[in-house]
Amino acid sequence: MIRKIVPSLLALALLAFAQESRAQTNLLPVTFNAICTSTNTNGLVKEIVRGINLIDDCAVEHGVTNLNDLRLVFNPTNFSVQVINTNGTNFCTSLSFPGGTTFTNTTTNSTLTGSNQTEIVFQRDVLVETNLTSTGLISGTASWNGTNMSDFKLTALLLYSEPATGTNSAEVCRAVLNVGGNHQGDNEGGHGNEGNGNHGPGNHGDNGKHLGWQNPNNPHSH
């Protein structure tokens, strides 16, 4: 039977789940892909935003030059996307997902210890970086088996906006977020050419949103 739980109970359940796992494994590789659209005097400006962009934004903000030391991860304890270094230190919180509504279902396997399968369906708010005002929604599902962190899987769709910057209007973004399964995550060290780094039409030098693409230390900058 599926039952509705309040966000605070979900947070406690996820916190317990994470704490019972090893400390070094409670941050999981995440894949993030978005298309953001804004306008300026030239018309529509479309920007493809990937996980590497979020890493670069954080690097620019903190003056980090060695991007190989940074990783993009999902934190199941507080439902957020973070940029961390190789020591697991959180440099930036790119996106966080508080509040909202969550339904949960737990299936117990009486023959296997610690094999309870938990599935949640959620719709939560989207906070961009340090902004405390929600600018959108994330909707998706997540599941895990007992306390096995490596079994954690999440798939979600995001609809959110970012504020106007420079000569461009506010951006409207559509994104897909994946954790676990066959998704390896958006870690800087394994991107190669990053899909040719094509940001879509528009004035990329003046989009004022994801400045990581202007980072000279980023091998994916153009």
C-alpha positions as CSV (number, residue, x, y, z in Angstrom):
1,M,0.0,0.0,0.0
2,I,1.3,3.4,-0.9
3,R,1.0,6.0,1.8
4,K,1.7,9.7,1.9
5,I,4.5,11.0,4.2
6,V,5.4,14.5,5.2
7,P,8.8,15.8,4.0
8,S,10.3,15.8,7.5
9,L,9.6,12.1,7.8
10,L,11.1,11.5,4.4
11,A,14.2,13.4,5.5
12,L,14.5,11.3,8.6
13,A,14.1,8.1,6.6
14,L,16.8,9.1,4.1
15,L,19.1,10.3,6.9
16,A,18.8,7.0,8.7
17,F,19.4,5.2,5.4
18,A,22.5,7.3,4.6
19,Q,23.9,7.0,8.2
20,E,23.7,3.2,8.1
21,S,25.9,3.2,5.0
22,R,29.6,4.0,4.9
23,A,30.4,7.7,5.1
24,Q,32.4,7.6,1.9
25,T,29.5,6.2,-0.1
26,N,26.6,8.4,0.8
27,L,27.4,10.9,-2.0
28,L,26.4,9.3,-5.3
29,P,27.4,10.1,-8.9
30,V,24.7,12.1,-10.7
31,T,23.9,12.9,-14.4
32,F,22.3,16.3,-15.1
33,N,21.2,17.6,-18.5
34,A,19.1,20.7,-19.1
35,I,18.0,23.1,-21.8
36,C,17.6,26.7,-20.7
37,T,15.9,29.4,-22.8
38,S,16.1,33.1,-22.3
39,T,15.7,36.2,-24.6
40,N,17.8,39.2,-25.4
41,T,17.9,41.8,-28.2
42,N,18.9,39.1,-30.7
43,G,15.9,36.9,-29.9
44,L,15.8,33.5,-28.1
45,V,19.0,32.3,-26.5
46,K,19.1,28.5,-25.8
47,E,21.8,27.0,-23.6
48,I,22.6,23.3,-23.0
49,V,23.6,22.9,-19.4
50,R,25.2,19.6,-18.3
51,G,26.7,18.5,-15.1
52,I,30.1,19.8,-16.2
53,N,28.7,23.3,-16.4
54,L,27.6,23.1,-12.7
55,I,31.1,22.0,-11.8
56,D,32.6,24.8,-13.8
57,D,30.3,27.4,-12.2
58,C,31.5,26.3,-8.8
59,A,35.1,26.3,-9.8
60,V,34.8,29.9,-11.1
61,E,33.1,31.0,-7.9
62,H,35.8,29.5,-5.7
63,G,38.8,30.2,-7.9
64,V,39.6,26.5,-8.3
65,T,41.9,25.8,-11.3
66,N,42.2,22.0,-11.1
67,L,38.8,20.8,-12.2
68,N,39.9,17.2,-12.0
69,D,39.6,17.5,-8.2
70,L,35.9,18.3,-8.4
71,R,32.9,15.9,-8.7
72,L,29.2,16.4,-9.1
73,V,27.2,14.2,-6.7
74,F,23.7,13.7,-5.4
75,N,23.2,13.8,-1.6
76,P,20.3,11.5,-0.6
77,T,20.4,12.7,3.0
78,N,19.1,16.2,2.1
79,F,18.0,15.7,-1.6
80,S,20.6,18.1,-3.2
81,V,23.1,18.2,-6.1
82,Q,26.5,19.2,-4.8
83,V,30.0,19.9,-6.1
84,I,32.6,18.2,-3.9
85,N,36.4,17.8,-4.0
86,T,38.2,14.5,-3.8
87,N,38.1,14.6,0.0
88,G,34.3,14.8,0.0
89,T,34.2,18.4,1.0
90,N,31.1,20.3,-0.2
91,F,32.2,23.3,-2.3
92,C,28.8,24.3,-3.7
93,T,25.2,23.2,-3.6
94,S,24.0,23.6,-7.2
95,L,20.4,22.6,-6.7
96,S,18.4,21.5,-3.6
97,F,14.9,20.0,-3.4
98,P,13.0,20.7,-0.2
99,G,9.4,20.5,0.8
100,G,6.7,19.2,-1.5
101,T,4.8,15.9,-1.5
102,T,6.2,12.4,-1.3
103,F,4.5,8.9,-1.4
104,T,6.4,5.9,-0.2
105,N,6.0,2.1,-0.5
106,T,8.1,-0.5,1.3
107,T,8.1,-4.2,0.3
108,T,9.5,-6.6,2.9
109,N,11.3,-9.8,1.8
110,S,11.0,-12.1,4.8
111,T,13.6,-14.5,3.5
112,L,16.5,-12.0,3.1
113,T,17.8,-9.9,5.9
114,G,18.0,-6.1,5.1
115,S,16.3,-6.6,1.7
116,N,13.4,-4.3,2.2
117,Q,12.7,-2.5,-1.1
118,T,11.6,1.1,-0.7
119,E,10.2,3.2,-3.5
120,I,9.2,6.8,-3.3
121,V,7.3,9.1,-5.8
122,F,7.9,12.7,-5.1
123,Q,7.2,16.3,-6.3
124,R,9.4,18.8,-4.5
125,D,10.5,22.5,-4.8
126,V,13.7,23.5,-6.7
127,L,16.1,25.9,-5.1
128,V,19.0,27.2,-7.3
129,E,22.3,27.5,-5.6
130,T,21.9,29.7,-2.4
131,N,18.5,31.1,-3.4
132,L,16.0,30.3,-0.7
133,T,12.9,31.0,-2.9
134,S,11.6,28.1,-5.0
135,T,11.8,28.7,-8.7
136,G,10.3,25.4,-9.9
137,L,9.4,21.8,-9.3
138,I,11.2,18.4,-9.5
139,S,9.1,15.3,-10.0
140,G,10.3,11.7,-10.0
141,T,10.9,8.4,-8.4
142,A,13.6,6.9,-6.2
143,S,14.2,3.4,-4.8
144,W,16.7,1.5,-2.7
145,N,17.1,-1.9,-1.2
146,G,17.5,-2.0,2.6
147,T,20.7,0.0,3.5
148,N,22.5,-0.8,0.3
149,M,23.5,2.7,-0.9
150,S,25.0,1.3,-4.1
151,D,21.4,0.2,-5.0
152,F,20.0,3.7,-4.8
153,K,18.3,4.9,-8.0
154,L,16.6,8.2,-8.8
155,T,15.1,9.5,-12.0
156,A,13.4,13.0,-12.1
157,L,12.3,15.8,-14.4
158,L,12.9,19.4,-13.4
159,L,11.0,22.6,-14.6
160,Y,12.6,25.7,-13.0
161,S,13.8,29.2,-13.8
162,E,16.9,31.2,-13.1
163,P,17.0,35.0,-12.6
164,A,17.9,37.5,-15.3
165,T,21.6,38.3,-15.6
166,G,23.4,40.7,-17.9
167,T,21.4,41.6,-21.1
168,N,19.4,38.4,-21.0
169,S,16.0,37.8,-19.5
170,A,15.3,35.1,-16.8
171,E,15.9,31.6,-18.0
172,V,13.3,28.8,-18.2
173,C,15.0,25.4,-17.8
174,R,13.9,21.8,-18.4
175,A,16.2,19.2,-17.0
176,V,16.6,15.5,-16.4
177,L,18.4,14.2,-13.3
178,N,19.5,10.5,-12.9
179,V,21.3,8.7,-10.1
180,G,22.3,5.1,-10.1
181,G,21.4,2.4,-12.6
182,N,23.5,2.6,-15.7
183,H,24.3,6.3,-15.2
184,Q,27.9,7.0,-14.4
185,G,27.5,10.6,-13.3
186,D,28.9,13.9,-14.5
187,N,32.4,13.7,-13.0
188,E,34.9,15.9,-14.6
189,G,37.6,13.3,-15.2
190,G,35.6,11.2,-17.6
191,H,33.9,13.5,-20.1
192,G,36.2,13.5,-23.1
193,N,34.8,16.0,-25.6
194,E,31.5,16.4,-23.7
195,G,29.2,16.0,-26.6
196,N,31.2,18.5,-28.7
197,G,30.3,21.2,-26.2
198,N,27.5,22.6,-28.3
199,H,25.4,25.1,-26.4
200,G,22.7,25.8,-29.0
201,P,22.0,29.1,-30.8
202,G,22.3,32.5,-29.2
203,N,24.9,34.8,-27.8
204,H,26.8,32.4,-25.5
205,G,29.4,35.0,-24.4
206,D,26.7,37.1,-22.9
207,N,24.3,34.5,-21.4
208,G,25.5,35.4,-17.9
209,K,24.2,32.1,-16.5
210,H,26.8,29.4,-16.5
211,L,30.1,31.2,-16.5
212,G,32.0,27.9,-16.2
213,W,32.1,27.8,-20.0
214,Q,34.3,30.9,-19.9
215,N,36.7,29.3,-17.4
216,P,40.1,29.1,-19.3
217,N,41.0,26.1,-17.1
218,N,38.1,24.1,-18.3
219,P,39.2,21.7,-21.1
220,H,35.6,21.8,-22.4
221,S,35.5,25.6,-22.8
222,H,35.0,27.0,-26.3
